[in-house]
Each structure stands twice: as C-alpha cells, then as structure tokens.
Amino acid sequence: EVAKLSMRVAQMIHDARIVALDGRRALVRVDFNCPVKDGAVTDNTRIRASLPTIRYLREKGARVILLSHLGRPKGPDPKQSLQPCATELERLLGAPVGFISDPLGPGAAAESRRTPRGGVVVVENTRFHPGEEKNDPELARAFAALGDLYVNDAFGSAHRGHASTEAVAHLLKPAVSGFLMEKELEYLGGALDQPKRPFV
C-alpha cells in the first residue's frame, strides 16, 4: 500500500510540474518545527529539506506562501513564533523573505497577492489558532485565501488531520505534494516493497 501511495504521489508531483505556476500563489505546507534558542534557529535541517520545493516554485515564478507549525503553543506565544525560521530561510535562500503575522487579519490575503513573482513569505505559526488541530473549516478557508494552489511538503505532519494539512487541501486545486514528500514516500515505499536484505 505504501508503494502504491508513493506512485500516486510521484504522479501528483509530475502533474504539478506542468501546471502554469507563473504569478500564481503556491500555498506550501512545510515542516519548520525547528529548535529555536534566544531567537535563532539552532538546527536548520528541516528548513534545508524544504529548499528544493521552494526553489522550484520560485524558478517557475510562483508566489510562495509557507505555512508551518512550531512547538505546541496554547495560543499566540512570541517564544514560538516562526519569525526566526523566516530569518534563517532568508539566509539560506539569499533573498528577502516576507512575514504574515496574522493570516486571519483583513489584509493577509492582499499581502499574499502583493508578494512578487518568485517571492517567499512565511505565515505565523499555524498552531497559534485553536482551530488548527481541530481541522476547523473556517481556519482552513482563511489559509486557502492566501493561495491559488496547495502543496503539501510536510512529511512529518502529513498524517495529522489539521486545518493546514487536510481541510485546506480540499479547498485549493490542484493540491499536490512537494519534492520532500515525494522523496520520503519513495524511500519508505522502497524500503517496504523491495528491502535490501538482511532486513529486520
């Protein structure tokens, strides 16, 4: 079953490559759940893992809007803001990265539209909103207003039925998987379908 899922995801990735991306807002669910200390990311492994998808979308002229959670906040908490992740992504890309502090604010969708072609914006921690883990449809609609198509590249969070991973995928079309998701599922599918022996 995992191998079959992997093949389906690979096909979705292929389909995404032929979609006209220039000027469109790609709402990308990434996993930036990184350790942060004194306002700085101390391990950027997960951010670096998202770079192939982000760079591909930028090269195609998409406006890249990134959603992620960080930690387990009980509400807005400056200590669990994604701002340090946005700063680290900016360093890795060597290009400016914008920040939307409130995706529910009246100007959030307009701000996403003002993002230049090839531009990148990080949206504040999805778990600042109680509806995220409840898969709230209203929150999902607010997230969907920030994009024209949806890309899930957060393998570590894909199993969760949250507003930014499940509900929003029903609202934006196409809804596809990114390169990290493809890589992880191909590896997992191969490990289970044709494992190298000896295998435990």
ZIMODA-V952867 format. One record per helix or strand of 3 or more residues. SS is the DSSP state (@ for helix, = for strand). FROM is the first residue (numbers start at 1). LEN is the number of residues. If there is no record, write none. Layout:
BEGIN
((SS/FROM/LEN) (SS/FROM/LEN))
END
This chain:
BEGIN
((@/2/16) (=/25/5) (@/45/15) (=/63/5) (@/78/3) (@/83/11) (=/97/4) (@/108/7) (=/120/4) (@/126/3) (@/137/8) (=/149/4) (@/155/3) (@/163/8) (=/175/3) (@/179/15))
END
